[in-house]
Amino acid sequence: MSWYEESVVYQVYPLGLTGAPYQNDRTSEPVHRLRKLVDDGWVGHMQRLGATCLLLNPVFESEAHGYDTIDYTKVDRRLGTNDDLRYVVDACHEAGIKVLLDGVFNHVGRSFWAFEDVRRNRQASPYAGWFNIDWGSNDEWDDGFNYECWEGVRHLVKLNHGNFELNDYLAKVIRDWEEEFDVDGLRLDVAYCLDRGFLGYLRRIANELTKKRSSRLGEKDGKFLLLGETMFGDYNQWMGDDLCDSVTNYEAYKGLWSSANSANMHEIAYSLERQSGSHPWDLYTGRHLLNFLDNHDVPRIATKLDDKRQLRPLYGLLFGMAGVPNVYYGSEWGIEGEQLPGDHELRPALDAPEWNDLTDWVSALAECRKPGHPGAEALAWGDYSQVAVQPKQLLFQRQSEHERLFVAINIAAEPYTFHFDAGCGRAQDVIDGSDHDFGGGSEVEPFSAHFWLCER
């Protein structure tokens, strides 16, 4: 058990939110845009929303989008300085919010200092072994050699984690990030591409930092988290006691919007049962995957849905299902964004946070997961058991040691009544505090969600 399992994550792509130029000219003086997260009210907004963890996408010096790293030791000049990052982290911690940084360790940009040394000195470079290089070929830049890149993207140079000197360098980078910025863990970019041996090495570093931090913060708060970006397949390849603590749940992401658009809640119900059920063949029971309706790499959920009225029940499902909910900046008040080349529409500049009825709803859902709130134990730690599923409705139970709670979802434009044996007569809807009587059926309004905590 750590701080992560009971958390609500808020994700920010800082180069986008702060309006940084798309390209880094590598010569200008630092512009302190990162401080906007504090000075323009974003940390206060996260706190009001109920978020307890900030996931920051890339902040270190890069060529363009952050995933083409130039220097792991310096904050991108378009965002400011190392002091600016510490300013943000300190403000988050003061507000009770943990901070995760984006660790981009699978590849670097062509301007990464070690790769530039290889371009100058070729085989004589002490860093030649940090990359997978074909010296008998050439590339489009006439480097006099060719190299392995990430998924055919030529400006992303793949790192060779078979080289222990490289791995030791990256371990020092991580230790220095924790020491200098006091961050609480990492999101590992494209963890599904990383060698399992390297993941195991990163886990040993994370365990070392956890031990160090626990002496100061306590065992629960001292956890140094490793959250891996994974897409599809069996997540146990990258998640486990010796690998990542948690991973991104793209299977459920697809099921969430697709079930709504196709009026087929059986799709997401199948994924939830397959992932978190109590059958021997279920895959991740007891694990806390990171669940999301959208992020910096996919269309905004308000754009993806055919009927935007389904935003409320889908957020209800996100916060009611097993795992940890993740909210992407701006989506809590329903902004839209289509996925176009460059992904700029997904990562917009926003002057300040906004608040509306949808934000109220997301905040109420987040409050339900706050430790000590009725139902919070069941939502964070409860098992998963499907009770009823229809094309536009889903009902399941979350039961923990001390609590039993039903999550009822209706994505239809008409009310629906569930008839089932709740094992008790009455409940409290922990979202709004209202009483609920199971006798005679349980009606769910159009486009709504309920969390019914059973009386004991």
C-alpha positions as CSV (number, residue, x, y, z in Angstrom):
1,M,0.0,0.0,0.0
2,S,1.3,3.5,-0.9
3,W,-0.1,6.9,-1.7
4,Y,-0.7,5.9,-5.3
5,E,-3.5,3.4,-4.9
6,E,-5.9,6.0,-3.3
7,S,-4.9,8.8,-5.6
8,V,-6.7,10.9,-8.2
9,V,-4.2,11.9,-11.0
10,Y,-4.3,15.1,-12.9
11,Q,-2.2,15.2,-16.1
12,V,-0.6,18.3,-17.6
13,Y,1.4,18.6,-20.9
14,P,3.3,21.7,-19.8
15,L,4.8,22.7,-23.2
16,G,1.3,22.9,-24.5
17,L,-0.6,24.4,-21.5
18,T,1.9,27.2,-21.1
19,G,2.0,28.1,-24.8
20,A,5.6,27.3,-25.4
21,P,6.9,27.5,-29.0
22,Y,6.8,24.2,-30.8
23,Q,10.5,24.3,-31.6
24,N,13.3,25.0,-29.2
25,D,15.8,27.5,-30.8
26,R,18.4,26.3,-28.2
27,T,19.8,29.9,-27.9
28,S,17.2,32.0,-26.2
29,E,17.2,32.8,-22.5
30,P,14.8,30.7,-20.3
31,V,11.2,31.9,-20.2
32,H,9.6,31.0,-16.9
33,R,6.4,29.6,-18.3
34,L,6.3,26.6,-15.9
35,R,5.5,28.9,-13.0
36,K,2.1,29.5,-14.7
37,L,1.0,26.2,-13.0
38,V,1.2,28.0,-9.7
39,D,0.8,31.6,-10.6
40,D,-2.3,31.1,-12.8
41,G,-4.1,28.9,-10.4
42,W,-3.6,25.4,-11.7
43,V,-2.3,23.9,-8.5
44,G,-5.2,25.5,-6.6
45,H,-7.6,24.2,-9.3
46,M,-6.2,20.6,-8.9
47,Q,-6.6,20.9,-5.1
48,R,-10.3,22.1,-5.5
49,L,-10.9,19.3,-8.0
50,G,-9.7,16.7,-5.6
51,A,-6.6,15.6,-7.5
52,T,-3.8,14.2,-5.3
53,C,-1.1,13.6,-7.9
54,L,0.2,15.7,-10.8
55,L,1.5,13.8,-13.8
56,L,3.8,16.2,-15.7
57,N,4.6,15.3,-19.2
58,P,8.1,16.2,-20.4
59,V,9.8,19.2,-18.9
60,F,13.5,18.7,-19.8
61,E,15.4,20.3,-22.6
62,S,14.3,18.9,-26.0
63,E,14.2,19.7,-29.6
64,A,10.4,20.1,-30.0
65,H,7.7,18.1,-28.2
66,G,9.6,16.9,-25.1
67,Y,10.1,13.3,-26.2
68,D,13.2,14.2,-28.3
69,T,15.5,14.9,-25.3
70,I,18.6,17.1,-25.6
71,D,19.6,17.2,-21.9
72,Y,18.1,15.3,-19.0
73,T,19.7,17.6,-16.4
74,K,18.1,21.0,-17.4
75,V,14.5,22.1,-17.6
76,D,13.6,23.1,-21.2
77,R,14.4,26.8,-21.7
78,R,10.9,27.3,-23.1
79,L,9.6,26.3,-19.7
80,G,12.2,28.0,-17.5
81,T,14.8,26.7,-15.2
82,N,15.4,24.0,-12.7
83,D,14.4,26.4,-9.9
84,D,11.0,26.8,-11.7
85,L,10.4,23.1,-11.6
86,R,11.2,22.9,-7.9
87,Y,8.9,25.9,-7.3
88,V,6.0,23.9,-8.9
89,V,6.8,20.7,-7.0
90,D,7.0,22.5,-3.7
91,A,3.7,24.2,-4.4
92,C,2.1,20.9,-5.2
93,H,3.5,19.3,-2.1
94,E,2.2,22.2,0.1
95,A,-1.2,21.5,-1.5
96,G,-1.0,17.8,-0.7
97,I,-0.4,16.8,-4.3
98,K,2.3,14.3,-5.3
99,V,4.3,14.9,-8.6
100,L,5.4,12.4,-11.3
101,L,7.8,13.3,-14.0
102,D,7.9,11.9,-17.5
103,G,10.9,9.7,-17.8
104,V,11.8,9.3,-21.5
105,F,14.5,6.7,-21.5
106,N,13.8,4.6,-24.7
107,H,15.0,7.3,-27.1
108,V,16.5,10.8,-27.4
109,G,16.6,13.5,-30.0
110,R,19.4,13.8,-32.6
111,S,20.7,16.8,-30.7
112,F,21.2,14.8,-27.5
113,W,24.7,15.6,-26.3
114,A,26.0,12.0,-26.4
115,F,24.7,11.4,-29.9
116,E,26.2,14.6,-31.1
117,D,29.6,13.4,-29.8
118,V,29.1,10.2,-31.8
119,R,28.4,12.2,-35.0
120,R,31.6,14.1,-34.4
121,N,33.9,11.3,-33.4
122,R,32.2,8.2,-34.8
123,Q,33.7,4.9,-33.4
124,A,36.1,6.9,-31.3
125,S,33.3,8.4,-29.2
126,P,33.0,7.0,-25.7
127,Y,29.2,7.0,-26.2
128,A,29.1,5.0,-29.4
129,G,27.8,2.0,-27.4
130,W,24.9,4.0,-26.1
131,F,23.1,3.6,-29.4
132,N,22.5,0.8,-31.9
133,I,24.6,1.9,-34.8
134,D,25.3,0.4,-38.3
135,W,28.7,1.8,-39.2
136,G,28.5,0.2,-42.7
137,S,25.5,2.3,-43.8
138,N,24.5,6.0,-44.0
139,D,21.4,8.0,-43.2
140,E,19.5,10.9,-44.8
141,W,21.7,13.4,-42.9
142,D,24.9,11.9,-44.3
143,D,26.2,11.1,-40.8
144,G,28.3,8.3,-42.3
145,F,26.4,5.7,-40.3
146,N,22.9,4.6,-39.6
147,Y,21.1,3.9,-36.3
148,E,18.0,2.3,-34.8
149,C,15.2,4.7,-34.1
150,W,11.8,4.5,-32.4
151,E,9.1,3.0,-34.6
152,G,10.5,4.5,-37.8
153,V,10.6,8.1,-36.4
154,R,14.1,9.1,-37.6
155,H,14.6,12.0,-35.3
156,L,14.1,9.8,-32.2
157,V,17.3,7.9,-31.7
158,K,16.9,4.6,-29.8
159,L,19.1,4.0,-26.7
160,N,20.9,0.7,-26.3
161,H,20.1,-0.5,-22.8
162,G,22.5,-3.4,-23.3
163,N,25.2,-0.8,-22.4
164,F,25.7,-0.6,-18.6
165,E,27.4,2.7,-18.7
166,L,24.3,4.2,-20.3
167,N,22.1,2.6,-17.7
168,D,24.3,3.9,-14.9
169,Y,24.1,7.4,-16.4
170,L,20.3,7.2,-16.5
171,A,20.2,5.9,-12.9
172,K,22.2,9.0,-11.8
173,V,19.7,11.2,-13.7
174,I,16.8,9.7,-11.8
175,R,18.6,10.0,-8.4
176,D,19.4,13.6,-9.2
177,W,15.8,14.4,-10.2
178,E,14.6,13.0,-6.8
179,E,17.3,14.9,-4.9
180,E,17.0,18.2,-6.7
181,F,13.2,18.4,-7.3
182,D,11.8,16.0,-4.6
183,V,9.5,14.3,-7.1
184,D,7.5,11.2,-6.1
185,G,8.0,9.0,-9.1
186,L,8.1,8.6,-12.8
187,R,5.9,7.9,-15.8
188,L,8.0,5.7,-18.1
189,D,7.4,6.7,-21.7
190,V,6.8,3.8,-24.1
191,A,7.6,1.3,-21.3
192,Y,6.3,-1.4,-23.7
193,C,9.4,-0.8,-25.7
194,L,11.9,-1.1,-22.8
195,D,13.9,-4.2,-22.2
196,R,12.6,-6.1,-19.2
197,G,16.1,-6.2,-17.7
198,F,16.3,-2.5,-17.9
199,L,12.9,-2.2,-16.3
200,G,14.1,-4.4,-13.5
201,Y,17.1,-2.2,-13.1
202,L,14.9,0.9,-12.9
203,R,12.8,-0.9,-10.2
204,R,15.9,-1.4,-8.1
205,I,16.7,2.3,-8.4
206,A,13.1,3.1,-7.4
207,N,13.2,0.8,-4.5
208,E,16.4,2.4,-3.3
209,L,14.8,5.8,-3.5
210,T,11.7,4.5,-1.7
211,K,13.8,3.3,1.2
212,K,15.6,6.7,1.3
213,R,12.3,8.7,1.2
214,S,10.4,6.5,3.6
215,S,12.9,7.4,6.4
216,R,11.7,11.0,6.0
217,L,8.1,10.7,4.8
218,G,6.9,7.4,6.2
219,E,6.4,4.1,4.3
220,K,3.1,5.1,2.6
221,D,4.2,8.6,1.4
222,G,7.8,7.6,0.7
223,K,6.9,5.4,-2.2
224,F,8.9,6.3,-5.4
225,L,6.4,5.2,-8.1
226,L,7.1,3.7,-11.5
227,L,4.1,4.1,-13.9
228,G,4.7,2.5,-17.3
229,E,3.1,3.6,-20.5
230,T,1.7,0.4,-22.1
231,M,-0.8,0.0,-25.0
232,F,-2.3,-3.5,-25.5
233,G,-1.4,-7.1,-24.7
234,D,-0.8,-8.6,-21.3
235,Y,0.3,-5.8,-19.0
236,N,2.0,-8.4,-16.8
237,Q,4.9,-8.2,-19.2
238,W,5.7,-4.8,-17.8
239,M,4.0,-4.7,-14.4
240,G,4.9,-6.6,-11.3
241,D,6.9,-6.6,-8.1
242,D,10.2,-6.4,-10.0
243,L,8.9,-4.2,-12.9
244,C,6.5,-1.2,-13.0
245,D,4.1,-0.6,-10.1
246,S,1.3,0.3,-12.5
247,V,0.7,0.9,-16.2
248,T,-1.6,2.9,-18.4
249,N,-4.9,1.0,-19.2
250,Y,-5.4,1.5,-22.9
251,E,-7.7,-1.5,-23.1
252,A,-10.2,0.0,-20.8
253,Y,-9.8,3.4,-22.5
254,K,-10.9,2.0,-25.8
255,G,-13.8,0.2,-24.1
256,L,-15.0,3.3,-22.4
257,W,-15.6,5.5,-25.4
258,S,-16.4,2.6,-27.8
259,S,-19.1,1.2,-25.5
260,A,-20.8,4.5,-25.4
261,N,-20.6,5.2,-29.1
262,S,-21.8,1.8,-30.1
263,A,-24.4,1.4,-27.3
264,N,-22.6,-1.8,-26.2
265,M,-21.7,-1.7,-22.6
266,H,-20.9,-5.4,-22.9
267,E,-17.5,-4.3,-24.3
268,I,-16.3,-2.4,-21.3
269,A,-17.9,-4.9,-19.0
270,Y,-15.9,-7.7,-20.6
271,S,-12.6,-5.7,-20.1
272,L,-13.4,-4.9,-16.4
273,E,-14.2,-8.5,-15.6
274,R,-11.2,-9.8,-17.5
275,Q,-8.9,-7.3,-15.8
276,S,-10.2,-7.2,-12.2
277,G,-12.6,-10.0,-11.6
278,S,-12.2,-12.9,-9.2
279,H,-11.9,-15.8,-11.6
280,P,-8.5,-17.6,-11.8
281,W,-8.0,-16.4,-15.3
282,D,-8.5,-12.7,-14.7
283,L,-5.3,-10.8,-15.3
284,Y,-4.7,-7.9,-12.9
285,T,-6.9,-8.4,-9.9
286,G,-5.4,-6.4,-7.0
287,R,-3.4,-4.2,-9.2
288,H,-4.2,-0.5,-9.7
289,L,-3.9,0.4,-13.3
290,L,-4.1,4.0,-14.4
291,N,-7.5,4.6,-16.1
292,F,-8.4,7.5,-18.3
293,L,-10.9,8.9,-20.8
294,D,-8.3,10.8,-22.7
295,N,-4.7,12.0,-22.5
296,H,-2.1,13.9,-24.5
297,D,-1.9,11.2,-27.2
298,V,-5.6,10.6,-28.0
299,P,-8.6,12.7,-29.0
300,R,-10.4,14.6,-26.2
301,I,-13.3,12.5,-24.8
302,A,-15.7,15.3,-25.6
303,T,-14.6,15.1,-29.2
304,K,-14.6,11.3,-29.3
305,L,-18.2,10.8,-28.0
306,D,-21.1,10.9,-30.5
307,D,-23.3,12.1,-27.6
308,K,-21.6,14.5,-25.2
309,R,-24.4,14.0,-22.6
310,Q,-22.6,10.7,-21.9
311,L,-19.6,12.5,-20.4
312,R,-21.2,12.4,-16.9
313,P,-21.8,8.7,-16.7
314,L,-18.5,7.9,-18.3
315,Y,-16.7,10.0,-15.7
316,G,-18.8,8.1,-13.1
317,L,-17.5,4.8,-14.5
318,L,-13.9,6.1,-14.6
319,F,-14.1,6.9,-10.9
320,G,-16.1,3.8,-10.0
321,M,-14.0,1.1,-11.7
322,A,-11.0,-0.7,-10.2
323,G,-7.8,1.3,-10.6
324,V,-6.7,4.9,-10.3
325,P,-8.5,7.6,-12.3
326,N,-6.6,10.1,-14.4
327,V,-8.0,13.4,-15.6
328,Y,-6.3,15.3,-18.5
329,Y,-6.2,19.1,-18.1
330,G,-9.2,20.9,-19.5
331,S,-11.3,17.7,-20.1
332,E,-12.9,18.2,-16.7
333,W,-14.8,21.1,-18.1
334,G,-15.3,19.4,-21.5
335,I,-12.9,21.0,-23.9
336,E,-12.5,19.3,-27.3
337,G,-9.5,18.4,-29.4
338,E,-9.1,16.2,-32.5
339,Q,-5.9,14.2,-33.1
340,L,-4.1,15.9,-36.0
341,P,-0.4,15.7,-37.1
342,G,1.7,17.2,-34.4
343,D,-0.9,16.6,-31.7
344,H,-1.1,20.3,-31.0
345,E,-4.9,20.3,-30.8
346,L,-4.7,17.7,-28.0
347,R,-2.2,19.9,-26.0
348,P,-3.6,23.4,-26.1
349,A,-2.4,26.6,-24.4
350,L,-4.9,27.6,-21.7
351,D,-4.7,30.8,-19.8
352,A,-6.4,29.6,-16.6
353,P,-8.5,26.7,-15.4
354,E,-12.3,27.0,-15.8
355,W,-15.2,25.5,-13.9
356,N,-18.7,24.4,-14.9
357,D,-21.3,21.8,-14.2
358,L,-19.1,19.0,-15.5
359,T,-16.2,20.1,-13.3
360,D,-18.6,20.1,-10.3
361,W,-19.4,16.5,-11.2
362,V,-15.8,15.4,-11.5
363,S,-15.0,17.1,-8.2
364,A,-17.8,15.3,-6.5
365,L,-16.6,11.9,-7.9
366,A,-13.0,12.7,-6.7
367,E,-14.3,13.5,-3.3
368,C,-15.7,10.0,-3.1
369,R,-12.2,8.6,-3.4
370,K,-10.8,10.8,-0.6
371,P,-9.5,8.6,2.2
372,G,-12.1,8.6,5.0
373,H,-15.0,9.5,2.8
374,P,-17.8,6.9,2.9
375,G,-17.2,4.4,0.1
376,A,-13.6,5.5,-0.5
377,E,-12.2,2.2,0.8
378,A,-14.4,0.2,-1.5
379,L,-13.5,2.4,-4.5
380,A,-9.8,2.2,-3.9
381,W,-9.4,-1.4,-2.6
382,G,-12.6,-3.2,-3.4
383,D,-12.8,-6.3,-5.6
384,Y,-14.9,-6.2,-8.8
385,S,-18.1,-8.2,-9.4
386,Q,-20.4,-7.7,-12.3
387,V,-24.1,-7.6,-11.4
388,A,-26.0,-6.6,-14.5
389,V,-25.1,-5.4,-18.0
390,Q,-27.3,-4.1,-20.8
391,P,-26.4,-2.3,-24.1
392,K,-26.6,1.1,-22.3
393,Q,-26.4,0.2,-18.6
394,L,-23.9,-1.4,-16.3
395,L,-24.1,-2.4,-12.6
396,F,-21.2,-3.8,-10.6
397,Q,-20.2,-4.2,-7.0
398,R,-17.0,-3.1,-5.3
399,Q,-16.4,-4.8,-2.0
400,S,-13.5,-4.2,0.4
401,E,-12.8,-5.4,4.0
402,H,-15.3,-2.9,5.6
403,E,-17.4,-1.6,2.7
404,R,-19.7,-2.8,-0.1
405,L,-20.7,-0.4,-2.8
406,F,-22.6,-0.7,-6.1
407,V,-21.7,1.4,-9.1
408,A,-24.7,2.0,-11.4
409,I,-24.2,3.5,-14.9
410,N,-26.8,4.6,-17.4
411,I,-25.6,6.1,-20.7
412,A,-29.1,6.1,-22.2
413,A,-31.4,9.1,-22.8
414,E,-34.2,7.3,-20.9
415,P,-34.3,6.2,-17.2
416,Y,-33.6,2.6,-16.4
417,T,-34.5,0.4,-13.4
418,F,-32.2,-2.3,-12.2
419,H,-33.8,-5.2,-10.4
420,F,-31.3,-7.2,-8.4
421,D,-30.6,-8.7,-4.9
422,A,-28.5,-6.1,-3.2
423,G,-28.1,-8.1,0.0
424,C,-29.4,-5.2,2.0
425,G,-32.4,-2.9,2.0
426,R,-31.0,0.6,1.9
427,A,-27.9,2.5,0.9
428,Q,-26.4,5.9,0.7
429,D,-25.4,7.5,-2.6
430,V,-21.9,8.7,-1.6
431,I,-21.8,11.2,-4.5
432,D,-24.5,13.4,-3.2
433,G,-25.3,11.9,0.2
434,S,-28.8,10.9,-0.6
435,D,-30.6,7.8,0.7
436,H,-31.4,4.9,-1.6
437,D,-34.0,2.2,-1.1
438,F,-33.4,-1.0,-3.1
439,G,-36.9,-2.2,-2.6
440,G,-39.0,-2.3,-5.8
441,G,-36.1,-1.7,-8.1
442,S,-33.3,0.9,-8.4
443,E,-34.0,3.6,-11.0
444,V,-31.1,5.4,-12.6
445,E,-31.8,8.7,-14.4
446,P,-30.7,9.3,-18.0
447,F,-27.0,10.0,-18.5
448,S,-26.2,9.4,-14.9
449,A,-24.1,7.4,-12.4
450,H,-24.7,6.4,-8.8
451,F,-22.4,5.0,-6.1
452,W,-24.6,3.2,-3.6
453,L,-22.9,2.3,-0.3
454,C,-24.8,-0.5,1.4
455,E,-25.9,-0.3,5.0
456,R,-24.1,-2.9,7.0
